[in-house]
Amino acid sequence: MTALDPGAPRPAGFLAKLLSAEPTDVGLFVEAALVLGLARVALAGPSLATVVAALAALSKALRATSDSRPEDPRRAAWAVDAASGRLGGRCLLRSVALQALLARRGLPSEICVAFRPQEQPLPGHAWVEVHGRPLGADGRAALAEHPSPYEILRRLPGA
């Protein structure tokens, strides 16, 4: 558990928490917060496929400047979960942001857009998978029941 985790003991406020965290965690958290903001703006416009393609292109362009390349994609998922805990956002927004962070680090991923066919109206859900393994809180929610009640409607590959 790091100082930025949602369940971590609270020092004298979020800023104190941020300042007491490891520098690599702070950088990843700030990057996730920025990407969440970009994803929020992007999702207000064109189609989801266009948004994913645009963020993948941006991530690819920025990849050469990235100096924080987590070997474990779960670190990027942690950063998006922690930042969205402060900034808000639903599963699709978090998934688009996470995929952009992974693409920036050259890690291939897919956004899974799914629904629960047995429920009306059809509730949707989105999560990110790397090599077929779900990441982050949204991925854990998709697998919370076995067999999963979600039917994948579309997979959107990242860079």
Secondary structure as GFF3:
##gff-version 3
##sequence-region A 1 159
A	DSSP	alpha_helix	14	20	.	.	.	ID=ss1
A	DSSP	alpha_helix	23	43	.	.	.	ID=ss2
A	DSSP	alpha_helix	48	63	.	.	.	ID=ss3
A	DSSP	alpha_helix	73	87	.	.	.	ID=ss4
A	DSSP	alpha_helix	91	104	.	.	.	ID=ss5
A	DSSP	beta_strand	110	115	.	.	.	ID=ss6
A	DSSP	beta_strand	124	130	.	.	.	ID=ss7
A	DSSP	beta_strand	133	134	.	.	.	ID=ss8
A	DSSP	alpha_helix	136	142	.	.	.	ID=ss9
A	DSSP	beta_strand	151	157	.	.	.	ID=ss10
###
